Amino acid sequence: MEGNIMIDTIVLALDKINIDNQKSLDMAITAKANSKTICVVSNCICNHLIGSGEDIHGKELRISSEEYYLKVKPDIAFLTPRLHRILNLPHNLNSLTKDQVKKAFDHLDKELKKYGIYCDLYKSKLSVLHLMKNIYLDRPYECYDRLFESLNAKKMKKFHHDHSWYFDNTLRQIIIYDKARQLKEKKRVSLDKHIMRIEYRLKKKQKITYDLEYDTLESLINNWDNLENIYIKKVSELLFANAESADGNQKRNKLDEMLYFQDNIKSRWFNEYLLANGAERVLEKTGDISALKRELVQNTAEVSTSRYIDRFQKYLFKSQASNKYGSTIGELYQEIKSKFFGPVQDYLDDRDVNIYNFS
Protein backbone atom coordinates (compact mmCIF):
# COMPACT_ATOMS: atom_id res chain seq x y z
CA MET A 1 0.00 0.00 0.00
CA GLU A 2 1.22 3.51 -0.81
CA GLY A 3 2.03 5.77 2.10
CA ASN A 4 3.41 3.38 4.74
CA ILE A 5 5.83 6.09 5.84
CA MET A 6 4.45 9.47 6.74
CA ILE A 7 5.77 12.91 7.48
CA ASP A 8 4.67 13.61 11.02
CA THR A 9 6.14 17.13 11.17
CA ILE A 10 7.82 19.40 8.65
CA VAL A 11 9.29 22.89 9.13
CA LEU A 12 10.26 24.91 6.05
CA ALA A 13 12.87 27.68 5.98
CA LEU A 14 12.03 30.67 3.77
CA ASP A 15 14.96 32.91 2.88
CA LYS A 16 12.74 35.35 0.99
CA ILE A 17 9.28 36.30 2.17
CA ASN A 18 7.15 39.41 1.80
CA ILE A 19 4.07 40.15 3.88
CA ASP A 20 1.40 42.62 2.82
CA ASN A 21 0.59 44.02 6.23
CA GLN A 22 -2.68 45.46 4.95
CA LYS A 23 -4.03 42.07 3.80
CA SER A 24 -2.57 40.33 6.83
CA LEU A 25 -4.70 42.40 9.21
CA ASP A 26 -7.33 39.65 8.83
CA MET A 27 -4.84 37.08 10.15
CA ALA A 28 -4.49 35.94 13.74
CA ILE A 29 -1.20 37.64 14.57
CA THR A 30 -0.50 36.16 17.98
CA ALA A 31 2.71 38.00 18.86
CA LYS A 32 4.43 41.12 17.61
CA ALA A 33 7.75 41.92 19.24
CA ASN A 34 8.15 45.66 19.83
CA SER A 35 5.04 46.47 17.79
CA LYS A 36 4.75 50.11 16.69
CA THR A 37 8.16 51.01 18.10
CA ILE A 38 10.72 52.93 16.11
CA CYS A 39 13.04 50.76 14.06
CA VAL A 40 16.53 51.73 15.23
CA VAL A 41 18.42 48.90 13.53
CA SER A 42 18.40 47.61 9.98
CA ASN A 43 18.00 44.05 11.28
CA CYS A 44 14.22 44.25 11.72
CA ILE A 45 11.14 42.31 10.66
CA CYS A 46 9.84 45.43 8.92
CA ASN A 47 12.18 44.53 6.04
CA HIS A 48 9.70 41.79 5.08
CA LEU A 49 6.65 44.08 5.09
CA ILE A 50 5.02 45.58 2.02
CA GLY A 51 1.78 47.49 1.67
CA SER A 52 0.31 50.39 3.59
CA GLY A 53 -0.86 48.61 6.72
CA GLU A 54 0.24 48.94 10.32
CA ASP A 55 3.97 49.36 10.93
CA ILE A 56 5.47 46.43 12.82
CA HIS A 57 9.03 46.49 14.15
CA GLY A 58 11.08 44.10 16.21
CA LYS A 59 12.98 40.82 16.12
CA GLU A 60 10.14 38.38 15.53
CA LEU A 61 6.63 38.17 14.09
CA ARG A 62 4.34 35.17 14.54
CA ILE A 63 1.26 34.38 12.50
CA SER A 64 -0.90 31.39 13.38
CA SER A 65 -3.90 29.83 11.67
CA GLU A 66 -5.65 26.46 11.72
CA GLU A 67 -3.59 25.38 8.73
CA TYR A 68 -0.09 26.65 9.51
CA TYR A 69 2.21 28.47 11.90
CA LEU A 70 4.62 31.12 10.60
CA LYS A 71 7.53 32.63 12.53
CA VAL A 72 9.26 35.52 10.81
CA LYS A 73 12.69 36.81 11.82
CA PRO A 74 14.71 39.63 10.25
CA ASP A 75 16.81 37.31 8.07
CA ILE A 76 14.62 34.20 7.68
CA ALA A 77 11.15 32.77 8.24
CA PHE A 78 9.99 29.31 9.36
CA LEU A 79 6.71 27.80 8.19
CA THR A 80 5.11 24.78 9.87
CA PRO A 81 2.17 23.43 7.83
CA ARG A 82 -0.58 21.41 9.53
CA LEU A 83 -1.19 18.98 6.70
CA HIS A 84 -4.01 16.95 8.23
CA ARG A 85 -5.93 20.11 9.07
CA ILE A 86 -5.42 21.45 5.57
CA LEU A 87 -6.89 18.20 4.22
CA ASN A 88 -9.72 18.37 6.78
CA LEU A 89 -8.83 14.99 8.29
CA PRO A 90 -10.09 14.17 11.83
CA HIS A 91 -6.73 12.88 13.12
CA ASN A 92 -3.11 12.35 12.09
CA LEU A 93 -2.95 8.57 12.46
CA ASN A 94 -3.07 7.52 8.83
CA SER A 95 -0.27 8.08 6.35
CA LEU A 96 -0.60 10.61 3.56
CA THR A 97 -0.04 9.76 -0.07
CA LYS A 98 2.08 11.80 -2.43
CA ASP A 99 -1.06 13.14 -4.14
CA GLN A 100 -2.52 14.23 -0.80
CA VAL A 101 0.67 16.03 0.18
CA LYS A 102 0.85 17.81 -3.19
CA LYS A 103 -2.80 18.82 -2.86
CA ALA A 104 -2.19 20.16 0.66
CA PHE A 105 0.77 22.32 -0.36
CA ASP A 106 -0.99 23.62 -3.48
CA HIS A 107 -3.84 24.73 -1.22
CA LEU A 108 -1.43 26.25 1.31
CA ASP A 109 0.40 28.19 -1.41
CA LYS A 110 -2.90 29.78 -2.51
CA GLU A 111 -3.95 30.43 1.08
CA LEU A 112 -0.72 32.27 1.89
CA LYS A 113 -1.08 34.51 -1.16
CA LYS A 114 -4.72 35.15 -0.27
CA TYR A 115 -3.57 36.77 2.98
CA GLY A 116 -0.68 38.66 1.47
CA ILE A 117 2.14 36.26 2.37
CA TYR A 118 4.38 35.85 -0.67
CA CYS A 119 7.13 33.24 -0.93
CA ASP A 120 8.38 30.52 -3.25
CA LEU A 121 6.90 27.68 -1.22
CA TYR A 122 8.21 24.75 -3.29
CA LYS A 123 11.78 26.15 -3.31
CA SER A 124 11.78 26.51 0.48
CA LYS A 125 14.42 24.58 2.40
CA LEU A 126 13.70 21.63 4.70
CA SER A 127 14.62 22.78 8.21
CA VAL A 128 13.04 20.05 10.38
CA LEU A 129 11.62 16.72 9.21
CA HIS A 130 9.96 13.93 11.22
CA LEU A 131 9.37 10.62 9.43
CA MET A 132 7.32 7.90 11.08
CA LYS A 133 5.75 4.48 10.77
CA ASN A 134 2.89 2.97 12.78
CA ILE A 135 3.37 -0.53 14.19
CA TYR A 136 0.19 -2.47 15.00
CA LEU A 137 1.10 -4.51 18.09
CA ASP A 138 0.03 -7.98 19.18
CA ARG A 139 0.09 -6.95 22.85
CA PRO A 140 -0.58 -3.84 24.96
CA TYR A 141 2.07 -1.14 24.54
CA GLU A 142 3.19 -1.50 28.18
CA CYS A 143 4.27 -5.07 27.45
CA TYR A 144 7.23 -3.74 25.44
CA ASP A 145 8.81 -1.62 28.20
CA ARG A 146 11.29 -4.38 29.02
CA LEU A 147 12.38 -4.45 25.38
CA PHE A 148 12.85 -0.68 25.25
CA GLU A 149 14.92 -0.83 28.44
CA SER A 150 17.29 -3.20 26.60
CA LEU A 151 17.62 -1.18 23.39
CA ASN A 152 20.61 1.04 22.70
CA ALA A 153 21.38 3.40 19.81
CA LYS A 154 25.03 4.28 19.22
CA LYS A 155 26.04 7.89 19.82
CA MET A 156 22.56 8.73 21.10
CA LYS A 157 21.39 9.41 24.63
CA LYS A 158 18.36 7.41 25.75
CA PHE A 159 15.71 8.57 28.20
CA HIS A 160 12.12 7.72 29.13
CA HIS A 161 9.41 10.32 29.64
CA ASP A 162 5.62 10.12 29.83
CA HIS A 163 5.25 6.65 28.24
CA SER A 164 7.69 7.56 25.44
CA TRP A 165 11.25 6.39 24.76
CA TYR A 166 13.77 8.83 23.28
CA PHE A 167 17.12 8.21 21.58
CA ASP A 168 18.63 11.61 21.04
CA ASN A 169 21.60 13.70 19.92
CA THR A 170 21.99 17.21 18.50
CA LEU A 171 21.25 16.22 14.89
CA ARG A 172 18.53 13.58 15.11
CA GLN A 173 16.18 11.77 17.42
CA ILE A 174 14.19 8.54 17.50
CA ILE A 175 11.05 8.55 19.61
CA ILE A 176 8.85 5.52 20.29
CA TYR A 177 5.44 6.09 21.85
CA ASP A 178 1.90 4.82 22.31
CA LYS A 179 0.01 6.45 19.45
CA ALA A 180 -3.37 5.03 20.50
CA ARG A 181 -2.96 6.55 23.96
CA GLN A 182 -1.91 9.92 22.51
CA LEU A 183 -4.94 10.08 20.20
CA LYS A 184 -7.27 9.29 23.07
CA GLU A 185 -5.76 11.91 25.39
CA LYS A 186 -5.18 14.73 22.89
CA LYS A 187 -7.61 14.16 20.02
CA ARG A 188 -10.50 12.39 21.79
CA VAL A 189 -10.12 9.47 19.38
CA SER A 190 -10.70 5.99 20.82
CA LEU A 191 -9.14 2.98 19.08
CA ASP A 192 -9.65 -0.68 19.81
CA LYS A 193 -6.06 -1.41 18.73
CA HIS A 194 -2.53 -1.30 20.15
CA ILE A 195 -0.49 1.10 18.00
CA MET A 196 3.14 2.06 18.46
CA ARG A 197 4.64 4.92 16.47
CA ILE A 198 8.36 5.08 15.71
CA GLU A 199 9.46 8.54 14.59
CA TYR A 200 12.80 9.45 13.04
CA ARG A 201 13.33 13.16 13.63
CA LEU A 202 15.88 15.15 11.66
CA LYS A 203 16.51 18.31 13.65
CA LYS A 204 19.03 20.18 11.48
CA LYS A 205 19.17 21.21 7.84
CA GLN A 206 22.59 19.66 7.31
CA LYS A 207 21.40 16.28 8.59
CA ILE A 208 18.35 16.37 6.32
CA THR A 209 20.57 17.09 3.31
CA TYR A 210 22.96 14.30 4.32
CA ASP A 211 20.25 11.66 4.79
CA LEU A 212 17.96 12.64 1.90
CA GLU A 213 20.58 14.06 -0.51
CA TYR A 214 18.31 17.03 -1.27
CA ASP A 215 16.99 19.97 0.74
CA THR A 216 13.84 21.52 -0.82
CA LEU A 217 10.12 20.87 -0.48
CA GLU A 218 9.88 20.34 -4.23
CA SER A 219 12.52 17.58 -4.11
CA LEU A 220 10.82 15.98 -1.10
CA ILE A 221 7.54 15.59 -3.00
CA ASN A 222 9.29 14.40 -6.17
CA ASN A 223 11.15 11.75 -4.15
CA TRP A 224 8.23 10.82 -1.93
CA ASP A 225 8.27 7.12 -2.85
CA ASN A 226 11.86 6.78 -1.60
CA LEU A 227 11.19 8.12 1.90
CA GLU A 228 10.34 4.66 3.22
CA ASN A 229 13.72 3.27 2.15
CA ILE A 230 15.54 6.14 3.85
CA TYR A 231 13.51 5.78 7.04
CA ILE A 232 13.99 2.00 7.22
CA LYS A 233 17.73 2.27 6.56
CA LYS A 234 18.44 4.96 9.14
CA VAL A 235 16.29 3.60 11.97
CA SER A 236 17.41 0.01 11.45
CA GLU A 237 21.08 1.06 11.60
CA LEU A 238 20.44 2.58 15.02
CA LEU A 239 17.92 0.24 16.66
CA PHE A 240 18.06 -3.11 14.90
CA ALA A 241 21.78 -3.78 14.55
CA ASN A 242 21.46 -6.91 16.68
CA ALA A 243 18.39 -8.26 14.87
CA GLU A 244 19.99 -11.61 14.11
CA SER A 245 20.51 -12.24 17.83
CA ALA A 246 16.76 -12.48 18.40
CA ASP A 247 15.91 -14.61 15.35
CA GLY A 248 14.02 -17.77 16.24
CA ASN A 249 13.92 -17.02 19.96
CA GLN A 250 10.76 -18.41 21.53
CA LYS A 251 9.64 -18.69 25.14
CA ARG A 252 10.21 -22.16 26.64
CA ASN A 253 9.56 -23.79 29.98
CA LYS A 254 12.39 -24.38 32.43
CA LEU A 255 12.81 -28.04 31.48
CA ASP A 256 13.24 -27.26 27.79
CA GLU A 257 15.39 -24.17 28.17
CA MET A 258 18.78 -25.85 28.53
CA LEU A 259 17.89 -28.37 25.81
CA TYR A 260 17.15 -25.47 23.46
CA PHE A 261 20.67 -24.07 23.96
CA GLN A 262 22.20 -27.53 23.67
CA ASP A 263 20.40 -28.27 20.40
CA ASN A 264 20.85 -24.85 18.78
CA ILE A 265 24.13 -23.47 20.10
CA LYS A 266 26.18 -26.70 20.09
CA SER A 267 29.68 -25.43 20.92
CA ARG A 268 29.97 -23.97 24.43
CA TRP A 269 26.19 -24.16 24.76
CA PHE A 270 26.24 -24.17 28.58
CA ASN A 271 28.31 -20.97 28.68
CA GLU A 272 25.84 -19.39 26.27
CA TYR A 273 22.95 -20.52 28.48
CA LEU A 274 24.54 -19.00 31.58
CA LEU A 275 25.42 -15.73 29.79
CA ALA A 276 21.92 -15.31 28.37
CA ASN A 277 20.26 -15.79 31.73
CA GLY A 278 22.89 -13.63 33.40
CA ALA A 279 22.16 -10.78 31.00
CA GLU A 280 18.51 -10.84 32.08
CA ARG A 281 19.53 -10.64 35.75
CA VAL A 282 21.86 -7.71 35.01
CA LEU A 283 19.02 -5.84 33.29
CA GLU A 284 16.79 -6.45 36.30
CA LYS A 285 19.48 -5.05 38.60
CA THR A 286 20.38 -1.96 36.56
CA GLY A 287 16.85 -1.32 35.26
CA ASP A 288 17.98 -0.02 31.89
CA ILE A 289 20.80 -0.54 29.42
CA SER A 290 21.69 3.17 29.66
CA ALA A 291 22.29 2.74 33.39
CA LEU A 292 24.56 -0.22 32.67
CA LYS A 293 26.48 1.89 30.16
CA ARG A 294 26.99 4.64 32.74
CA GLU A 295 28.24 2.08 35.25
CA LEU A 296 30.76 0.77 32.73
CA VAL A 297 32.01 4.27 31.94
CA GLN A 298 32.40 5.18 35.60
CA ASN A 299 33.96 1.93 36.78
CA THR A 300 36.22 0.80 33.94
CA ALA A 301 39.29 2.26 32.30
CA GLU A 302 37.91 1.61 28.81
CA VAL A 303 37.60 4.58 26.47
CA SER A 304 34.69 2.97 24.61
CA THR A 305 32.10 0.59 26.07
CA SER A 306 30.27 -0.08 22.80
CA ARG A 307 31.56 -3.62 22.38
CA TYR A 308 30.41 -4.51 25.90
CA ILE A 309 26.94 -3.11 25.26
CA ASP A 310 26.67 -4.93 21.93
CA ARG A 311 27.65 -8.20 23.59
CA PHE A 312 25.19 -7.61 26.43
CA GLN A 313 22.34 -7.02 23.96
CA LYS A 314 23.26 -10.14 22.02
CA TYR A 315 22.87 -12.34 25.08
CA LEU A 316 19.85 -10.47 26.38
CA PHE A 317 17.91 -11.25 23.20
CA LYS A 318 18.69 -14.95 23.70
CA SER A 319 17.26 -14.93 27.21
CA GLN A 320 14.24 -17.19 27.78
CA ALA A 321 12.88 -15.25 30.76
CA SER A 322 9.36 -13.96 30.10
CA ASN A 323 7.63 -10.85 31.40
CA LYS A 324 4.22 -10.69 33.10
CA TYR A 325 2.54 -10.93 29.69
CA GLY A 326 4.30 -14.24 29.01
CA SER A 327 6.71 -12.87 26.38
CA THR A 328 10.51 -12.93 26.22
CA ILE A 329 12.55 -9.92 25.20
CA GLY A 330 13.63 -11.86 22.12
CA GLU A 331 10.02 -12.51 21.10
CA LEU A 332 9.10 -8.85 21.48
CA TYR A 333 12.19 -7.78 19.54
CA GLN A 334 11.39 -10.23 16.74
CA GLU A 335 7.79 -8.98 16.51
CA ILE A 336 8.77 -5.31 16.31
CA LYS A 337 11.59 -6.02 13.86
CA SER A 338 9.41 -8.05 11.47
CA LYS A 339 6.64 -5.43 11.47
CA PHE A 340 9.12 -2.59 11.15
CA PHE A 341 10.69 -4.06 8.02
CA GLY A 342 7.38 -5.38 6.64
CA PRO A 343 4.40 -3.57 5.13
CA VAL A 344 1.65 -2.06 7.23
CA GLN A 345 -0.60 -5.03 7.88
CA ASP A 346 -3.64 -3.30 9.30
CA TYR A 347 -4.45 0.07 7.84
CA LEU A 348 -7.05 1.93 9.86
CA ASP A 349 -9.75 3.85 8.07
CA ASP A 350 -12.15 6.30 9.65
CA ARG A 351 -14.82 3.64 10.13
CA ASP A 352 -12.60 2.06 12.81
CA VAL A 353 -12.32 5.30 14.75
CA ASN A 354 -14.62 6.49 17.50
CA ILE A 355 -14.43 10.23 18.10
CA TYR A 356 -16.07 10.96 21.43
CA ASN A 357 -16.70 13.88 23.75
CA PHE A 358 -15.45 14.01 27.32
CA SER A 359 -18.17 14.62 29.85
C-alpha positions as CSV (number, residue, x, y, z in Angstrom):
1,M,0.0,0.0,0.0
2,E,1.2,3.5,-0.8
3,G,2.0,5.8,2.1
4,N,3.4,3.4,4.7
5,I,5.8,6.1,5.8
6,M,4.4,9.5,6.7
7,I,5.8,12.9,7.5
8,D,4.7,13.6,11.0
9,T,6.1,17.1,11.2
10,I,7.8,19.4,8.7
11,V,9.3,22.9,9.1
12,L,10.3,24.9,6.1
13,A,12.9,27.7,6.0
14,L,12.0,30.7,3.8
15,D,15.0,32.9,2.9
16,K,12.7,35.3,1.0
17,I,9.3,36.3,2.2
18,N,7.2,39.4,1.8
19,I,4.1,40.2,3.9
20,D,1.4,42.6,2.8
21,N,0.6,44.0,6.2
22,Q,-2.7,45.5,4.9
23,K,-4.0,42.1,3.8
24,S,-2.6,40.3,6.8
25,L,-4.7,42.4,9.2
26,D,-7.3,39.7,8.8
27,M,-4.8,37.1,10.1
28,A,-4.5,35.9,13.7
29,I,-1.2,37.6,14.6
30,T,-0.5,36.2,18.0
31,A,2.7,38.0,18.9
32,K,4.4,41.1,17.6
33,A,7.7,41.9,19.2
34,N,8.1,45.7,19.8
35,S,5.0,46.5,17.8
36,K,4.8,50.1,16.7
37,T,8.2,51.0,18.1
38,I,10.7,52.9,16.1
39,C,13.0,50.8,14.1
40,V,16.5,51.7,15.2
41,V,18.4,48.9,13.5
42,S,18.4,47.6,10.0
43,N,18.0,44.0,11.3
44,C,14.2,44.2,11.7
45,I,11.1,42.3,10.7
46,C,9.8,45.4,8.9
47,N,12.2,44.5,6.0
48,H,9.7,41.8,5.1
49,L,6.6,44.1,5.1
50,I,5.0,45.6,2.0
51,G,1.8,47.5,1.7
52,S,0.3,50.4,3.6
53,G,-0.9,48.6,6.7
54,E,0.2,48.9,10.3
55,D,4.0,49.4,10.9
56,I,5.5,46.4,12.8
57,H,9.0,46.5,14.2
58,G,11.1,44.1,16.2
59,K,13.0,40.8,16.1
60,E,10.1,38.4,15.5
61,L,6.6,38.2,14.1
62,R,4.3,35.2,14.5
63,I,1.3,34.4,12.5
64,S,-0.9,31.4,13.4
65,S,-3.9,29.8,11.7
66,E,-5.7,26.5,11.7
67,E,-3.6,25.4,8.7
68,Y,-0.1,26.7,9.5
69,Y,2.2,28.5,11.9
70,L,4.6,31.1,10.6
71,K,7.5,32.6,12.5
72,V,9.3,35.5,10.8
73,K,12.7,36.8,11.8
74,P,14.7,39.6,10.3
75,D,16.8,37.3,8.1
76,I,14.6,34.2,7.7
77,A,11.2,32.8,8.2
78,F,10.0,29.3,9.4
79,L,6.7,27.8,8.2
80,T,5.1,24.8,9.9
81,P,2.2,23.4,7.8
82,R,-0.6,21.4,9.5
83,L,-1.2,19.0,6.7
84,H,-4.0,17.0,8.2
85,R,-5.9,20.1,9.1
86,I,-5.4,21.4,5.6
87,L,-6.9,18.2,4.2
88,N,-9.7,18.4,6.8
89,L,-8.8,15.0,8.3
90,P,-10.1,14.2,11.8
91,H,-6.7,12.9,13.1
92,N,-3.1,12.3,12.1
93,L,-3.0,8.6,12.5
94,N,-3.1,7.5,8.8
95,S,-0.3,8.1,6.4
96,L,-0.6,10.6,3.6
97,T,0.0,9.8,-0.1
98,K,2.1,11.8,-2.4
99,D,-1.1,13.1,-4.1
100,Q,-2.5,14.2,-0.8
101,V,0.7,16.0,0.2
102,K,0.9,17.8,-3.2
103,K,-2.8,18.8,-2.9
104,A,-2.2,20.2,0.7
105,F,0.8,22.3,-0.4
106,D,-1.0,23.6,-3.5
107,H,-3.8,24.7,-1.2
108,L,-1.4,26.3,1.3
109,D,0.4,28.2,-1.4
110,K,-2.9,29.8,-2.5
111,E,-3.9,30.4,1.1
112,L,-0.7,32.3,1.9
113,K,-1.1,34.5,-1.2
114,K,-4.7,35.2,-0.3
115,Y,-3.6,36.8,3.0
116,G,-0.7,38.7,1.5
117,I,2.1,36.3,2.4
118,Y,4.4,35.9,-0.7
119,C,7.1,33.2,-0.9
120,D,8.4,30.5,-3.3
121,L,6.9,27.7,-1.2
122,Y,8.2,24.8,-3.3
123,K,11.8,26.1,-3.3
124,S,11.8,26.5,0.5
125,K,14.4,24.6,2.4
126,L,13.7,21.6,4.7
127,S,14.6,22.8,8.2
128,V,13.0,20.0,10.4
129,L,11.6,16.7,9.2
130,H,10.0,13.9,11.2
131,L,9.4,10.6,9.4
132,M,7.3,7.9,11.1
133,K,5.7,4.5,10.8
134,N,2.9,3.0,12.8
135,I,3.4,-0.5,14.2
136,Y,0.2,-2.5,15.0
137,L,1.1,-4.5,18.1
138,D,0.0,-8.0,19.2
139,R,0.1,-6.9,22.8
140,P,-0.6,-3.8,25.0
141,Y,2.1,-1.1,24.5
142,E,3.2,-1.5,28.2
143,C,4.3,-5.1,27.4
144,Y,7.2,-3.7,25.4
145,D,8.8,-1.6,28.2
146,R,11.3,-4.4,29.0
147,L,12.4,-4.4,25.4
148,F,12.9,-0.7,25.3
149,E,14.9,-0.8,28.4
150,S,17.3,-3.2,26.6
151,L,17.6,-1.2,23.4
152,N,20.6,1.0,22.7
153,A,21.4,3.4,19.8
154,K,25.0,4.3,19.2
155,K,26.0,7.9,19.8
156,M,22.6,8.7,21.1
157,K,21.4,9.4,24.6
158,K,18.4,7.4,25.8
159,F,15.7,8.6,28.2
160,H,12.1,7.7,29.1
161,H,9.4,10.3,29.6
162,D,5.6,10.1,29.8
163,H,5.3,6.6,28.2
164,S,7.7,7.6,25.4
165,W,11.3,6.4,24.8
166,Y,13.8,8.8,23.3
167,F,17.1,8.2,21.6
168,D,18.6,11.6,21.0
169,N,21.6,13.7,19.9
170,T,22.0,17.2,18.5
171,L,21.2,16.2,14.9
172,R,18.5,13.6,15.1
173,Q,16.2,11.8,17.4
174,I,14.2,8.5,17.5
175,I,11.0,8.5,19.6
176,I,8.9,5.5,20.3
177,Y,5.4,6.1,21.8
178,D,1.9,4.8,22.3
179,K,0.0,6.4,19.4
180,A,-3.4,5.0,20.5
181,R,-3.0,6.6,24.0
182,Q,-1.9,9.9,22.5
183,L,-4.9,10.1,20.2
184,K,-7.3,9.3,23.1
185,E,-5.8,11.9,25.4
186,K,-5.2,14.7,22.9
187,K,-7.6,14.2,20.0
188,R,-10.5,12.4,21.8
189,V,-10.1,9.5,19.4
190,S,-10.7,6.0,20.8
191,L,-9.1,3.0,19.1
192,D,-9.7,-0.7,19.8
193,K,-6.1,-1.4,18.7
194,H,-2.5,-1.3,20.2
195,I,-0.5,1.1,18.0
196,M,3.1,2.1,18.5
197,R,4.6,4.9,16.5
198,I,8.4,5.1,15.7
199,E,9.5,8.5,14.6
200,Y,12.8,9.4,13.0
201,R,13.3,13.2,13.6
202,L,15.9,15.1,11.7
203,K,16.5,18.3,13.7
204,K,19.0,20.2,11.5
205,K,19.2,21.2,7.8
206,Q,22.6,19.7,7.3
207,K,21.4,16.3,8.6
208,I,18.3,16.4,6.3
209,T,20.6,17.1,3.3
210,Y,23.0,14.3,4.3
211,D,20.2,11.7,4.8
212,L,18.0,12.6,1.9
213,E,20.6,14.1,-0.5
214,Y,18.3,17.0,-1.3
215,D,17.0,20.0,0.7
216,T,13.8,21.5,-0.8
217,L,10.1,20.9,-0.5
218,E,9.9,20.3,-4.2
219,S,12.5,17.6,-4.1
220,L,10.8,16.0,-1.1
221,I,7.5,15.6,-3.0
222,N,9.3,14.4,-6.2
223,N,11.2,11.7,-4.2
224,W,8.2,10.8,-1.9
225,D,8.3,7.1,-2.9
226,N,11.9,6.8,-1.6
227,L,11.2,8.1,1.9
228,E,10.3,4.7,3.2
229,N,13.7,3.3,2.1
230,I,15.5,6.1,3.8
231,Y,13.5,5.8,7.0
232,I,14.0,2.0,7.2
233,K,17.7,2.3,6.6
234,K,18.4,5.0,9.1
235,V,16.3,3.6,12.0
236,S,17.4,0.0,11.5
237,E,21.1,1.1,11.6
238,L,20.4,2.6,15.0
239,L,17.9,0.2,16.7
240,F,18.1,-3.1,14.9
241,A,21.8,-3.8,14.6
242,N,21.5,-6.9,16.7
243,A,18.4,-8.3,14.9
244,E,20.0,-11.6,14.1
245,S,20.5,-12.2,17.8
246,A,16.8,-12.5,18.4
247,D,15.9,-14.6,15.4
248,G,14.0,-17.8,16.2
249,N,13.9,-17.0,20.0
250,Q,10.8,-18.4,21.5
251,K,9.6,-18.7,25.1
252,R,10.2,-22.2,26.6
253,N,9.6,-23.8,30.0
254,K,12.4,-24.4,32.4
255,L,12.8,-28.0,31.5
256,D,13.2,-27.3,27.8
257,E,15.4,-24.2,28.2
258,M,18.8,-25.8,28.5
259,L,17.9,-28.4,25.8
260,Y,17.2,-25.5,23.5
261,F,20.7,-24.1,24.0
262,Q,22.2,-27.5,23.7
263,D,20.4,-28.3,20.4
264,N,20.8,-24.9,18.8
265,I,24.1,-23.5,20.1
266,K,26.2,-26.7,20.1
267,S,29.7,-25.4,20.9
268,R,30.0,-24.0,24.4
269,W,26.2,-24.2,24.8
270,F,26.2,-24.2,28.6
271,N,28.3,-21.0,28.7
272,E,25.8,-19.4,26.3
273,Y,23.0,-20.5,28.5
274,L,24.5,-19.0,31.6
275,L,25.4,-15.7,29.8
276,A,21.9,-15.3,28.4
277,N,20.3,-15.8,31.7
278,G,22.9,-13.6,33.4
279,A,22.2,-10.8,31.0
280,E,18.5,-10.8,32.1
281,R,19.5,-10.6,35.7
282,V,21.9,-7.7,35.0
283,L,19.0,-5.8,33.3
284,E,16.8,-6.5,36.3
285,K,19.5,-5.1,38.6
286,T,20.4,-2.0,36.6
287,G,16.9,-1.3,35.3
288,D,18.0,0.0,31.9
289,I,20.8,-0.5,29.4
290,S,21.7,3.2,29.7
291,A,22.3,2.7,33.4
292,L,24.6,-0.2,32.7
293,K,26.5,1.9,30.2
294,R,27.0,4.6,32.7
295,E,28.2,2.1,35.3
296,L,30.8,0.8,32.7
297,V,32.0,4.3,31.9
298,Q,32.4,5.2,35.6
299,N,34.0,1.9,36.8
300,T,36.2,0.8,33.9
301,A,39.3,2.3,32.3
302,E,37.9,1.6,28.8
303,V,37.6,4.6,26.5
304,S,34.7,3.0,24.6
305,T,32.1,0.6,26.1
306,S,30.3,-0.1,22.8
307,R,31.6,-3.6,22.4
308,Y,30.4,-4.5,25.9
309,I,26.9,-3.1,25.3
310,D,26.7,-4.9,21.9
311,R,27.6,-8.2,23.6
312,F,25.2,-7.6,26.4
313,Q,22.3,-7.0,24.0
314,K,23.3,-10.1,22.0
315,Y,22.9,-12.3,25.1
316,L,19.9,-10.5,26.4
317,F,17.9,-11.3,23.2
318,K,18.7,-15.0,23.7
319,S,17.3,-14.9,27.2
320,Q,14.2,-17.2,27.8
321,A,12.9,-15.3,30.8
322,S,9.4,-14.0,30.1
323,N,7.6,-10.9,31.4
324,K,4.2,-10.7,33.1
325,Y,2.5,-10.9,29.7
326,G,4.3,-14.2,29.0
327,S,6.7,-12.9,26.4
328,T,10.5,-12.9,26.2
329,I,12.6,-9.9,25.2
330,G,13.6,-11.9,22.1
331,E,10.0,-12.5,21.1
332,L,9.1,-8.8,21.5
333,Y,12.2,-7.8,19.5
334,Q,11.4,-10.2,16.7
335,E,7.8,-9.0,16.5
336,I,8.8,-5.3,16.3
337,K,11.6,-6.0,13.9
338,S,9.4,-8.1,11.5
339,K,6.6,-5.4,11.5
340,F,9.1,-2.6,11.2
341,F,10.7,-4.1,8.0
342,G,7.4,-5.4,6.6
343,P,4.4,-3.6,5.1
344,V,1.7,-2.1,7.2
345,Q,-0.6,-5.0,7.9
346,D,-3.6,-3.3,9.3
347,Y,-4.4,0.1,7.8
348,L,-7.0,1.9,9.9
349,D,-9.8,3.8,8.1
350,D,-12.2,6.3,9.6
351,R,-14.8,3.6,10.1
352,D,-12.6,2.1,12.8
353,V,-12.3,5.3,14.7
354,N,-14.6,6.5,17.5
355,I,-14.4,10.2,18.1
356,Y,-16.1,11.0,21.4
357,N,-16.7,13.9,23.8
358,F,-15.5,14.0,27.3
359,S,-18.2,14.6,29.9
